[in-house]
Amino acid sequence: MPEWLPISRLVDLILLAMAVEAIWLFRHQRRSGLEGAPPLLLHLISGALLLLAMKLVLTDAPAMMVAATLGMAGLAHAADLRFALRSA
C-alpha cells in the first residue's frame, strides 16, 4: 500500500462512496414514484458497519465497541435476509 494512502484513509473513502450510493438510491427510489427505503439499503448499512468495525480495529478502539459494531452489522444483515426471504 502506498504511504500516501493508508488503510484507514482507504476505508474512509469507501465509506464516503457508500454514503453517495445510499443518497443515489434514495433519489432513484423517489424519482421512480416508490415510497419507503430502497431495497438495497440494508445491504449498504451492514457493509458500512463492517467497514466501521474495521476502522475501529485500526484505531485501537475498545474491543467492546468493535463487538457492538459487529453485532449491529449482524442485526442489519439478519433484517436484510428476513425482508429478502419474505418477499421471495
C-alpha positions as CSV (number, residue, x, y, z in Angstrom):
1,M,0.0,0.0,0.0
2,P,1.5,3.4,-0.9
3,E,2.4,5.6,2.0
4,W,0.1,8.4,0.8
5,L,-2.9,6.1,1.1
6,P,-3.0,4.2,4.4
7,I,-5.7,1.6,5.0
8,S,-7.7,3.8,7.4
9,R,-7.9,6.5,4.7
10,L,-9.0,3.9,2.1
11,V,-11.8,2.7,4.5
12,D,-12.9,6.4,4.8
13,L,-13.0,6.7,1.0
14,I,-15.1,3.5,0.7
15,L,-17.5,4.7,3.4
16,L,-17.9,8.0,1.6
17,A,-18.6,6.2,-1.7
18,M,-21.2,4.1,0.1
19,A,-22.9,7.2,1.5
20,V,-23.0,8.7,-2.0
21,E,-24.5,5.4,-3.2
22,A,-27.2,5.5,-0.5
23,I,-28.1,9.0,-1.4
24,W,-28.4,8.0,-5.1
25,L,-30.6,5.0,-4.1
26,F,-32.9,7.3,-2.2
27,R,-33.2,9.7,-5.1
28,H,-33.8,7.0,-7.6
29,Q,-36.5,5.5,-5.4
30,R,-38.2,8.8,-5.1
31,R,-38.0,9.5,-8.9
32,S,-39.5,6.1,-9.6
33,G,-42.5,7.1,-7.5
34,L,-41.9,4.4,-4.9
35,E,-42.2,5.1,-1.2
36,G,-40.1,3.8,1.7
37,A,-36.5,2.9,1.9
38,P,-34.7,1.4,-1.1
39,P,-34.4,-2.4,-1.0
40,L,-30.6,-2.4,-1.1
41,L,-30.3,0.0,1.9
42,L,-29.8,-2.8,4.5
43,H,-27.0,-4.2,2.3
44,L,-25.3,-0.9,2.5
45,I,-25.8,-0.5,6.2
46,S,-24.5,-3.9,7.1
47,G,-21.4,-3.4,4.9
48,A,-20.8,0.1,6.2
49,L,-20.9,-1.2,9.8
50,L,-18.4,-3.9,8.9
51,L,-16.1,-1.3,7.5
52,L,-16.6,0.9,10.5
53,A,-15.7,-2.0,12.7
54,M,-12.5,-2.4,10.7
55,K,-11.8,1.3,11.1
56,L,-12.3,0.9,14.9
57,V,-9.8,-2.0,15.0
58,L,-7.3,0.0,13.0
59,T,-7.5,2.9,15.6
60,D,-7.2,0.5,18.6
61,A,-10.7,1.2,19.8
62,P,-12.0,-0.8,22.8
63,A,-13.0,-4.3,22.0
64,M,-16.5,-3.8,23.3
65,M,-17.1,-1.0,20.8
66,V,-15.8,-3.2,18.0
67,A,-18.1,-6.1,19.2
68,A,-21.1,-3.8,19.4
69,T,-20.5,-2.5,15.8
70,L,-20.1,-6.1,14.5
71,G,-23.3,-7.0,16.4
72,M,-25.2,-4.2,14.7
73,A,-23.8,-5.3,11.3
74,G,-25.1,-8.8,12.1
75,L,-28.6,-7.4,13.0
76,A,-28.7,-5.4,9.8
77,H,-27.7,-8.4,7.8
78,A,-30.4,-10.6,9.6
79,A,-33.0,-8.0,8.9
80,D,-32.0,-7.8,5.2
81,L,-32.2,-11.6,5.0
82,R,-35.7,-11.6,6.6
83,F,-37.0,-9.0,4.2
84,A,-35.4,-10.8,1.2
85,L,-36.9,-14.2,2.2
86,R,-40.3,-12.7,3.0
87,S,-40.6,-11.1,-0.5
88,A,-39.3,-14.3,-2.3
